[in-house]
């Protein structure tokens, strides 16, 4: 099983060719030829020119609302949690968007009148008024609040934080309404499109604080919290005895910190956490450079991870999320989380492509990956950097084996002219759930370029000769991505 569906992954090429289609992975492969520079966009390290604008730092704890009325939910029922755990145990394979959170209804604040009745307003020294409400889900390893927003008084500010923590995330009412408008303008409908998702703070509790002008008309406050996402897997859990995170990545994975020659590619790859219909998932994505090296934060992942603007609006990205040193359990001290969501620019199931623009500038130190949209040869060497099971960054090395056409259930051998996916066999490492959307890097000359993004496949530590399948970047580039990355003069 490679995807979110429960159907078994099958590779089809006719009975006589079944082994050719599905086996034979491994082998380093030969390097890709040094093709024309017209077929690629070079990687770009902004630190070599000037540092990009860094993401905003968390606000200090001073000035929080003095009272936050608690809304408490009990633990997840065993009947709700057991199927998720069973699914996770049978789903330790690549191509799956790793689920870590489940939607829970919040009856007390399901309507705007219900939320308003919970708020206790007080005056501030700034001449404004503010109120806060705390949400706690017993046993949760993280909580994201789903705010259904219809209207907010002008000049309002929303803050999110944990009562026991220091970090505070602040967003203006205008930004929240802008997110909702973007969802609706993209064609998304229903309450999901009108939902703004808070960050999580790694525990069972998240507080929502509202600050409004003193003369604000509270009847214009049409906001409710009918849903929260209850994390039953902790995104940042570190085991004491081994380098494992979120579901414990398989032991044949290679710590990217052990391969410093891939530092540039590592700094372009981020773990991605997002919400869909109240459930929280993990995938992997890559920051792409454009031909002008404009530092616009274009972000490539898989369509089966994020295919709607509403899901894109909930995206958070974790940068430099790797080990502090080779094969250690300590997380890199420079790891940074970026909030703000993304604007979905292109989503296509045919090549499993999702292409976004992050709404906030990524942190200093990142690299914008180069990309290659020319012909890929069978036998070309390839590598992938990803977050299996949401783990710290891992590395896989191998070669392109063949071309395929794939759906979520089957993969059929095709030709370079007609195949929409690249089949890759690994000689070292593998991919797992949470690796979805990770880029395939192709060596050309002395550099490495994105040539696809992970749909799924059969490669595991127990099945090292299985293939993984990457949607062809060149097809998506020619169909649409060139309009942003290399527009015509």
LOLO-164611 format. One record per residue (C-alpha): x, y, z. Coordinates in Angstrom, 1 decimal. Layout:
N
+--------+--------+--------+
!     xx !     yy !     zz !
+--------+--------+--------+
!      X !      Y !      Z !
...
+--------+--------+--------+
//
This chain:
489
+--------+--------+--------+
!     xx !     yy !     zz !
+--------+--------+--------+
!    0.0 !    0.0 !    0.0 !
!    1.6 !    3.2 !   -1.1 !
!   -1.1 !    5.9 !   -1.0 !
!   -3.8 !    7.1 !    1.3 !
!   -6.2 !    4.6 !   -0.3 !
!   -6.4 !    1.1 !    1.1 !
!   -5.9 !   -0.7 !   -2.2 !
!   -2.8 !   -2.8 !   -2.8 !
!    0.0 !   -1.3 !   -5.0 !
!    0.3 !   -3.3 !   -8.2 !
!    2.8 !   -2.9 !  -11.0 !
!    1.5 !   -4.1 !  -14.3 !
!    3.3 !   -4.7 !  -17.6 !
!    1.6 !   -7.9 !  -18.7 !
!    2.4 !  -11.3 !  -17.1 !
!    5.6 !  -11.9 !  -19.1 !
!    7.0 !   -8.5 !  -18.0 !
!    5.9 !   -8.4 !  -14.4 !
!    9.4 !   -8.9 !  -13.0 !
!   10.8 !   -6.3 !  -15.3 !
!    8.2 !   -3.8 !  -14.2 !
!    8.5 !   -4.2 !  -10.5 !
!   11.9 !   -5.6 !   -9.6 !
!   15.5 !   -4.9 !  -10.2 !
!   16.0 !   -1.8 !   -8.1 !
!   19.4 !   -0.7 !   -6.8 !
!   22.6 !    0.1 !   -8.6 !
!   24.1 !    3.5 !   -8.7 !
!   23.4 !    4.2 !  -12.3 !
!   25.4 !    6.5 !  -14.6 !
!   25.4 !   10.2 !  -14.3 !
!   23.1 !   12.2 !  -16.5 !
!   24.8 !   13.9 !  -19.5 !
!   25.8 !   17.5 !  -19.2 !
!   22.9 !   18.7 !  -21.4 !
!   22.1 !   22.2 !  -22.7 !
!   21.8 !   24.9 !  -20.0 !
!   18.6 !   25.9 !  -21.8 !
!   16.9 !   22.8 !  -20.2 !
!   17.5 !   23.8 !  -16.6 !
!   17.3 !   26.5 !  -14.0 !
!   20.3 !   26.8 !  -11.8 !
!   20.2 !   26.4 !   -8.0 !
!   20.5 !   29.6 !   -6.0 !
!   21.9 !   30.2 !   -2.5 !
!   20.8 !   33.7 !   -1.4 !
!   23.5 !   33.8 !    1.2 !
!   26.0 !   34.1 !   -1.6 !
!   24.4 !   37.4 !   -2.7 !
!   22.4 !   38.7 !    0.2 !
!   20.3 !   37.2 !    3.0 !
!   16.6 !   36.9 !    2.5 !
!   14.1 !   38.5 !    4.8 !
!   13.8 !   36.1 !    7.7 !
!   10.5 !   34.8 !    9.0 !
!    9.1 !   36.8 !   11.9 !
!   10.3 !   35.7 !   15.4 !
!    7.7 !   34.6 !   18.0 !
!    6.3 !   37.5 !   20.0 !
!    7.2 !   37.7 !   23.7 !
!    4.7 !   36.4 !   26.3 !
!    4.2 !   39.8 !   27.9 !
!    0.8 !   41.4 !   27.4 !
!   -1.3 !   38.3 !   27.1 !
!   -5.0 !   38.4 !   28.0 !
!   -5.3 !   37.9 !   31.8 !
!   -8.1 !   35.4 !   31.6 !
!   -8.7 !   32.6 !   29.1 !
!  -11.8 !   30.5 !   29.8 !
!  -11.0 !   26.8 !   29.2 !
!  -12.9 !   24.5 !   26.9 !
!  -11.9 !   21.0 !   27.6 !
!  -12.3 !   17.8 !   25.6 !
!  -11.7 !   14.3 !   26.9 !
!   -9.2 !   11.8 !   25.4 !
!   -9.7 !   10.3 !   22.0 !
!  -12.0 !    7.3 !   22.2 !
!  -10.3 !    4.0 !   21.7 !
!  -12.8 !    3.3 !   18.9 !
!  -11.5 !    6.4 !   17.1 !
!   -7.8 !    5.8 !   17.8 !
!   -7.4 !    2.1 !   17.2 !
!   -8.3 !    2.2 !   13.4 !
!   -5.8 !    5.0 !   12.9 !
!   -3.0 !    3.1 !   14.7 !
!   -3.8 !   -0.1 !   12.8 !
!   -3.8 !    1.8 !    9.5 !
!   -0.4 !    3.4 !   10.4 !
!    1.1 !    0.0 !   11.4 !
!    0.1 !   -1.5 !    8.0 !
!    1.0 !    1.7 !    6.1 !
!    4.8 !    2.0 !    6.7 !
!    5.4 !    2.5 !    3.0 !
!    6.3 !    5.4 !    0.7 !
!    3.9 !    7.5 !   -1.1 !
!    1.5 !    7.9 !    1.8 !
!    0.8 !   11.3 !    3.3 !
!    1.5 !   10.5 !    6.9 !
!   -1.5 !   11.2 !    9.1 !
!   -0.7 !   12.5 !   12.6 !
!   -4.0 !   14.3 !   13.6 !
!   -7.7 !   13.7 !   13.7 !
!  -10.6 !   16.1 !   13.6 !
!  -12.7 !   16.5 !   16.8 !
!  -15.9 !   18.5 !   17.2 !
!  -16.0 !   21.3 !   19.8 !
!  -19.7 !   21.7 !   20.7 !
!  -19.2 !   24.7 !   23.1 !
!  -17.9 !   26.9 !   20.4 !
!  -19.5 !   25.4 !   17.3 !
!  -21.4 !   28.6 !   16.6 !
!  -20.4 !   32.3 !   16.7 !
!  -22.9 !   32.9 !   19.5 !
!  -21.4 !   30.0 !   21.5 !
!  -17.9 !   31.4 !   21.1 !
!  -19.0 !   35.0 !   22.0 !
!  -20.6 !   33.7 !   25.2 !
!  -17.3 !   32.2 !   26.3 !
!  -15.3 !   35.4 !   25.9 !
!  -14.6 !   37.8 !   28.7 !
!  -13.5 !   41.2 !   27.4 !
!  -11.1 !   43.5 !   29.2 !
!   -9.5 !   46.9 !   28.4 !
!   -5.8 !   47.2 !   27.5 !
!   -3.3 !   49.9 !   28.1 !
!   -3.3 !   50.5 !   24.3 !
!   -7.0 !   51.6 !   24.3 !
!   -8.2 !   48.3 !   22.8 !
!  -10.2 !   45.4 !   24.2 !
!   -9.2 !   41.8 !   24.3 !
!  -10.4 !   38.3 !   25.3 !
!   -9.0 !   34.8 !   25.2 !
!  -10.3 !   31.3 !   25.2 !
!   -8.2 !   28.1 !   25.8 !
!   -8.8 !   24.8 !   24.2 !
!   -7.5 !   21.6 !   25.7 !
!   -7.8 !   18.1 !   24.3 !
!   -6.7 !   15.5 !   26.9 !
!   -3.9 !   13.4 !   25.7 !
!   -3.2 !   15.4 !   22.5 !
!    0.4 !   15.8 !   21.4 !
!   -0.5 !   19.0 !   19.5 !
!   -3.7 !   21.0 !   18.9 !
!   -4.6 !   23.1 !   15.8 !
!   -7.8 !   25.2 !   16.1 !
!  -10.1 !   25.4 !   13.1 !
!  -11.6 !   28.9 !   13.1 !
!  -14.7 !   29.2 !   10.9 !
!  -14.6 !   32.9 !   10.0 !
!  -17.4 !   34.9 !    8.3 !
!  -16.7 !   38.4 !    9.5 !
!  -14.3 !   40.3 !   11.8 !
!  -14.4 !   43.9 !   13.0 !
!  -11.9 !   46.1 !   11.3 !
!   -8.6 !   46.5 !   13.0 !
!   -8.7 !   43.2 !   14.8 !
!   -5.7 !   41.0 !   15.7 !
!   -5.7 !   37.2 !   16.5 !
!   -3.0 !   35.6 !   18.6 !
!   -2.3 !   31.9 !   19.3 !
!   -0.1 !   30.5 !   22.0 !
!    0.1 !   27.8 !   24.7 !
!   -0.5 !   28.8 !   28.3 !
!    2.7 !   27.1 !   29.4 !
!    4.8 !   28.2 !   26.4 !
!    6.7 !   31.3 !   25.3 !
!    6.0 !   31.4 !   21.5 !
!    3.1 !   33.6 !   20.3 !
!    1.9 !   33.6 !   16.7 !
!    0.1 !   36.8 !   15.7 !
!   -2.0 !   37.5 !   12.6 !
!   -4.2 !   40.4 !   11.6 !
!   -7.9 !   40.0 !   11.0 !
!   -7.3 !   41.3 !    7.4 !
!   -4.8 !   38.4 !    6.8 !
!   -7.3 !   35.8 !    8.2 !
!  -10.1 !   37.2 !    5.9 !
!   -7.6 !   37.3 !    3.0 !
!   -6.9 !   33.5 !    3.5 !
!  -10.7 !   32.8 !    3.5 !
!  -11.1 !   34.9 !    0.4 !
!   -8.3 !   33.1 !   -1.4 !
!   -9.9 !   29.7 !   -0.6 !
!  -13.3 !   30.8 !   -1.9 !
!  -11.8 !   32.5 !   -5.0 !
!  -10.0 !   29.2 !   -5.9 !
!  -13.4 !   27.5 !   -6.0 !
!  -13.3 !   25.8 !   -2.7 !
!  -16.7 !   25.7 !   -0.9 !
!  -18.3 !   24.9 !    2.4 !
!  -17.2 !   25.4 !    5.9 !
!  -13.7 !   23.9 !    5.1 !
!  -13.0 !   26.9 !    2.8 !
!  -14.1 !   29.3 !    5.5 !
!  -11.8 !   27.7 !    8.1 !
!   -8.5 !   29.3 !    9.3 !
!   -6.1 !   26.8 !   11.0 !
!   -4.0 !   27.9 !   13.9 !
!   -0.5 !   26.7 !   14.6 !
!    0.1 !   23.9 !   17.1 !
!    2.4 !   24.3 !   20.1 !
!    3.3 !   20.7 !   20.8 !
!    0.9 !   20.0 !   23.7 !
!   -2.7 !   19.4 !   24.6 !
!   -3.6 !   23.1 !   24.8 !
!   -3.8 !   26.0 !   22.4 !
!   -5.2 !   29.5 !   23.3 !
!   -6.9 !   31.9 !   20.9 !
!   -6.7 !   35.6 !   21.9 !
!   -8.7 !   38.3 !   20.1 !
!   -7.8 !   42.0 !   20.3 !
!  -10.2 !   44.6 !   18.9 !
!  -10.5 !   48.4 !   18.8 !
!  -12.3 !   49.7 !   21.9 !
!  -15.2 !   50.9 !   19.8 !
!  -15.5 !   47.7 !   17.7 !
!  -19.0 !   46.4 !   17.1 !
!  -18.9 !   42.9 !   18.7 !
!  -22.0 !   41.9 !   16.7 !
!  -19.7 !   41.9 !   13.6 !
!  -17.6 !   39.2 !   15.3 !
!  -18.9 !   36.1 !   13.4 !
!  -16.3 !   33.5 !   14.3 !
!  -16.6 !   30.0 !   15.7 !
!  -14.3 !   27.1 !   16.5 !
!  -16.4 !   24.0 !   15.7 !
!  -13.4 !   21.8 !   15.1 !
!   -9.8 !   21.2 !   16.3 !
!   -7.2 !   18.8 !   15.0 !
!   -6.0 !   16.5 !   17.8 !
!   -2.5 !   15.2 !   17.2 !
!   -2.2 !   11.6 !   18.2 !
!    1.4 !   11.5 !   16.9 !
!    3.8 !   14.1 !   18.1 !
!    5.6 !   15.8 !   15.1 !
!    8.7 !   16.6 !   17.1 !
!    9.1 !   13.5 !   19.2 !
!   12.7 !   12.3 !   19.5 !
!   13.4 !    8.8 !   20.8 !
!   16.1 !    8.5 !   23.4 !
!   17.9 !    5.5 !   21.9 !
!   17.9 !    6.1 !   18.2 !
!   17.4 !    8.7 !   15.5 !
!   13.7 !    8.4 !   15.0 !
!   10.8 !   10.8 !   14.6 !
!    7.0 !   10.4 !   13.9 !
!    6.4 !    6.8 !   13.5 !
!   10.1 !    5.8 !   13.6 !
!   11.6 !    5.7 !   10.2 !
!   13.0 !    2.4 !    9.1 !
!   16.6 !    1.5 !    9.9 !
!   17.9 !    1.4 !    6.3 !
!   17.3 !    5.1 !    5.9 !
!   20.5 !    7.2 !    5.6 !
!   21.0 !   10.3 !    7.8 !
!   21.5 !   13.2 !    5.5 !
!   23.9 !   14.8 !    8.0 !
!   26.3 !   11.9 !    7.3 !
!   26.6 !   13.2 !    3.7 !
!   27.8 !   16.8 !    3.8 !
!   28.2 !   16.9 !    0.0 !
!   24.4 !   17.1 !   -0.2 !
!   24.1 !   20.1 !    2.1 !
!   22.8 !   22.4 !   -0.6 !
!   20.0 !   20.1 !   -1.6 !
!   19.2 !   19.4 !    2.1 !
!   18.7 !   23.2 !    2.7 !
!   16.1 !   23.3 !   -0.1 !
!   13.9 !   20.5 !    1.4 !
!   11.3 !   21.0 !    4.1 !
!    8.9 !   18.8 !    6.1 !
!    5.4 !   20.0 !    5.4 !
!    2.4 !   19.7 !    7.9 !
!   -1.1 !   20.6 !    6.7 !
!   -4.7 !   20.0 !    7.5 !
!   -7.5 !   18.6 !    5.4 !
!  -11.0 !   18.3 !    6.7 !
!   -9.6 !   18.5 !   10.3 !
!   -7.1 !   15.7 !    9.9 !
!   -3.4 !   16.6 !    9.9 !
!   -0.9 !   15.1 !    7.6 !
!    2.9 !   15.2 !    6.9 !
!    4.6 !   15.2 !    3.5 !
!    7.8 !   16.6 !    2.0 !
!    8.4 !   19.5 !   -0.4 !
!   11.2 !   21.4 !   -2.1 !
!   11.9 !   25.1 !   -2.6 !
!   12.5 !   25.9 !   -6.3 !
!   14.5 !   28.7 !   -7.9 !
!   13.2 !   30.6 !  -10.9 !
!   15.2 !   31.8 !  -13.9 !
!   15.6 !   35.3 !  -12.4 !
!   16.7 !   34.0 !   -9.0 !
!   14.0 !   36.3 !   -7.6 !
!   13.8 !   34.5 !   -4.2 !
!   10.1 !   34.0 !   -4.7 !
!    9.3 !   31.0 !   -2.5 !
!    8.0 !   28.5 !   -5.0 !
!    7.4 !   25.2 !   -3.4 !
!    7.0 !   21.8 !   -5.1 !
!    5.3 !   18.7 !   -3.6 !
!    2.7 !   16.0 !   -4.6 !
!   -0.8 !   16.5 !   -5.7 !
!   -2.0 !   13.6 !   -3.5 !
!   -0.6 !   15.7 !   -0.5 !
!   -2.1 !   19.1 !   -1.3 !
!   -4.6 !   19.5 !   -4.1 !
!   -6.8 !   22.4 !   -2.9 !
!   -6.2 !   26.0 !   -1.9 !
!   -7.9 !   25.3 !    1.5 !
!   -5.3 !   22.6 !    2.3 !
!   -2.5 !   24.9 !    1.0 !
!   -3.7 !   27.7 !    3.3 !
!   -3.0 !   25.4 !    6.3 !
!    0.6 !   24.5 !    5.3 !
!    3.5 !   25.0 !    7.8 !
!    7.0 !   24.1 !    6.8 !
!    9.9 !   22.9 !    8.9 !
!   13.4 !   23.9 !    7.6 !
!   16.8 !   22.5 !    8.5 !
!   14.9 !   19.7 !   10.2 !
!   17.8 !   17.2 !   10.4 !
!   20.1 !   15.7 !   13.0 !
!   22.7 !   17.9 !   14.7 !
!   25.4 !   15.5 !   13.7 !
!   25.8 !   12.2 !   11.7 !
!   23.6 !    9.4 !   13.3 !
!   22.8 !   11.3 !   16.5 !
!   19.3 !   11.7 !   18.1 !
!   19.8 !   15.4 !   18.7 !
!   17.8 !   17.8 !   16.4 !
!   19.7 !   20.5 !   14.6 !
!   19.5 !   23.6 !   16.7 !
!   18.9 !   25.7 !   13.6 !
!   15.6 !   24.0 !   12.7 !
!   12.9 !   26.6 !   11.9 !
!    9.2 !   26.5 !   11.5 !
!    7.4 !   28.8 !    9.0 !
!    3.7 !   29.6 !    9.3 !
!    1.5 !   31.5 !    7.0 !
!    0.3 !   28.9 !    4.5 !
!    0.7 !   28.9 !    0.8 !
!   -1.0 !   30.0 !   -2.4 !
!   -1.7 !   27.0 !   -4.7 !
!   -0.7 !   27.8 !   -8.2 !
!   -1.0 !   24.5 !  -10.0 !
!   -2.2 !   21.0 !   -9.1 !
!   -2.4 !   18.1 !  -11.5 !
!   -3.1 !   14.4 !  -10.8 !
!   -1.7 !   13.3 !  -14.2 !
!    1.9 !   13.8 !  -12.9 !
!    1.0 !   14.1 !   -9.2 !
!    2.2 !   17.7 !   -9.1 !
!    1.4 !   20.4 !   -6.6 !
!    3.1 !   23.7 !   -7.0 !
!    2.7 !   26.5 !   -4.5 !
!    4.0 !   29.9 !   -3.4 !
!    4.7 !   30.2 !    0.3 !
!    3.0 !   33.2 !    1.8 !
!    5.9 !   34.0 !    4.1 !
!    9.6 !   34.3 !    3.3 !
!   11.6 !   31.2 !    4.3 !
!   14.3 !   31.6 !    6.9 !
!   17.9 !   32.7 !    6.2 !
!   20.2 !   29.9 !    5.1 !
!   17.9 !   28.1 !    2.7 !
!   18.7 !   27.2 !   -0.9 !
!   16.4 !   27.5 !   -3.9 !
!   16.9 !   24.2 !   -5.7 !
!   17.7 !   24.1 !   -9.4 !
!   15.4 !   22.1 !  -11.8 !
!   15.8 !   20.2 !  -15.0 !
!   13.1 !   20.0 !  -17.7 !
!   15.0 !   18.2 !  -20.4 !
!   15.0 !   14.5 !  -21.4 !
!   15.9 !   12.0 !  -18.6 !
!   17.8 !    8.9 !  -19.7 !
!   17.3 !    5.4 !  -18.3 !
!   20.2 !    4.6 !  -16.1 !
!   20.8 !    8.2 !  -14.9 !
!   21.9 !    8.5 !  -11.3 !
!   19.4 !   10.0 !   -8.9 !
!   18.9 !   10.9 !   -5.3 !
!   16.2 !   12.0 !   -3.0 !
!   16.1 !   13.9 !    0.4 !
!   13.0 !   13.5 !    2.4 !
!   11.2 !   13.1 !    5.8 !
!   10.1 !    9.4 !    6.0 !
!    7.4 !    9.0 !    8.7 !
!    8.0 !   12.7 !    9.3 !
!   11.5 !   11.9 !   10.6 !
!   14.6 !   14.0 !   10.4 !
!   15.9 !   14.3 !    6.9 !
!   17.1 !   11.1 !    5.2 !
!   18.8 !   10.4 !    1.9 !
!   18.2 !    7.8 !   -0.8 !
!   20.6 !    7.1 !   -3.8 !
!   19.9 !    5.1 !   -6.9 !
!   19.1 !    5.4 !  -10.6 !
!   16.2 !    5.9 !  -13.1 !
!   15.2 !    2.5 !  -14.3 !
!   12.3 !    3.1 !  -16.7 !
!    9.3 !    5.2 !  -17.6 !
!    5.8 !    4.4 !  -16.4 !
!    2.2 !    5.5 !  -16.3 !
!    0.7 !    5.3 !  -12.8 !
!   -2.5 !    5.6 !  -10.9 !
!   -3.0 !    5.1 !   -7.2 !
!   -3.6 !    1.4 !   -7.8 !
!   -1.3 !    0.4 !  -10.7 !
!    1.8 !    1.3 !  -12.6 !
!    2.3 !    0.2 !  -16.2 !
!    5.6 !    0.3 !  -18.1 !
!    5.6 !    2.9 !  -20.8 !
!    8.1 !    4.8 !  -23.0 !
!   10.0 !    8.1 !  -22.6 !
!    7.5 !    9.6 !  -25.1 !
!    4.3 !    8.6 !  -23.3 !
!    5.3 !    7.8 !  -19.7 !
!    4.4 !   10.4 !  -17.1 !
!    6.4 !    8.9 !  -14.3 !
!   10.1 !    8.0 !  -13.7 !
!   10.7 !    4.6 !  -12.0 !
!   13.6 !    4.7 !   -9.6 !
!   15.5 !    1.9 !   -8.0 !
!   17.6 !    2.5 !   -4.9 !
!   21.1 !    1.3 !   -4.2 !
!   21.1 !    2.9 !   -0.7 !
!   18.2 !    4.0 !    1.5 !
!   14.5 !    4.0 !    0.8 !
!   11.4 !    6.1 !    1.2 !
!    8.3 !    5.8 !    3.4 !
!    5.1 !    7.4 !    4.4 !
!    5.8 !   11.1 !    4.9 !
!    8.3 !   11.1 !    2.0 !
!    5.4 !   11.9 !   -0.4 !
!    6.1 !   14.9 !   -2.6 !
!    9.9 !   14.8 !   -2.1 !
!   11.9 !   15.7 !   -5.1 !
!   14.1 !   13.5 !   -7.3 !
!   17.4 !   15.2 !   -7.8 !
!   19.4 !   14.4 !  -11.0 !
!   23.1 !   15.0 !  -11.2 !
!   24.2 !   17.1 !  -14.2 !
!   27.8 !   18.0 !  -14.3 !
!   28.8 !   19.1 !  -10.8 !
!   25.3 !   20.1 !   -9.7 !
!   21.9 !   18.4 !   -8.9 !
!   18.5 !   19.4 !  -10.3 !
!   14.9 !   18.5 !   -9.5 !
!   13.4 !   16.2 !  -12.1 !
!   10.3 !   14.9 !  -10.4 !
!    8.3 !   14.5 !   -7.2 !
!    7.4 !   11.3 !   -5.3 !
!    4.0 !    9.6 !   -6.0 !
!    4.7 !    6.3 !   -4.3 !
!    6.1 !    2.9 !   -5.0 !
!    7.2 !   -0.5 !   -3.7 !
!   10.7 !    0.2 !   -2.3 !
!   11.1 !   -0.6 !    1.5 !
!   13.8 !   -1.8 !    3.7 !
!   12.3 !   -5.2 !    3.4 !
!   11.9 !   -4.9 !   -0.4 !
!   15.0 !   -3.0 !   -1.5 !
!   14.6 !   -4.0 !   -5.2 !
!   11.2 !   -2.4 !   -5.4 !
!   10.7 !    0.8 !   -7.5 !
!    9.5 !    4.2 !   -6.5 !
!    7.6 !    6.4 !   -9.0 !
!    8.2 !   10.2 !   -9.4 !
!    5.9 !   12.4 !  -11.5 !
!    7.9 !   13.9 !  -14.4 !
!    8.8 !   17.5 !  -13.7 !
!    9.5 !   18.3 !  -17.3 !
!    5.9 !   17.6 !  -18.2 !
!    4.5 !   19.8 !  -15.4 !
!    7.0 !   22.5 !  -16.3 !
!    6.0 !   22.6 !  -20.0 !
!    2.3 !   22.4 !  -19.1 !
!    2.3 !   25.2 !  -16.5 !
!    5.2 !   25.7 !  -14.2 !
!    7.3 !   27.6 !  -16.8 !
!    4.8 !   30.5 !  -16.6 !
!    6.2 !   31.2 !  -13.1 !
!    9.7 !   29.8 !  -13.2 !
!   10.8 !   30.8 !  -16.7 !
!    8.2 !   33.1 !  -18.3 !
!    8.5 !   34.1 !  -21.9 !
!   10.1 !   37.5 !  -22.4 !
+--------+--------+--------+
//
